[in-house]
């Protein structure tokens, strides 16, 4: 199983570790639960910014987890 945190375009002000890009754009896997990818995006609302984090199984291309909040909880990385 490969779980990556790879974000070369992380906004400045976050001093978080960045993982190596182990998949190197090879997103073809042979079975479920071998590799996951994720992304974080920011959504502007009338009440302020929300962050949306999502995890996708590369085999099924299905969302296997997501979280939304007012900030990124750095203790979970």
C-alpha positions, 0 to 999 in steps of 0.5 A: 500500500502506498499513501502519499502526501505530495504537494509541490504547490503548497501555499507559503506559511505552512512548514509541513513535510512533503513526501517523495513522489513514489508513483511518478505519475504511474497511476495504473494499479492491479487491485484495490487498496494498493495506492491512494492519492489525495488532495486538499483544496480551499473553498470560499464561502460567505463565512470564510474559507474551508479546506476540503481534503480527499483520498481516492483509491487509484484502482476503483477511482472511488473516494475512500475518505474526505474531511472538511474544516476551517483549517488543516489539522497538522497533527494528523500528517 
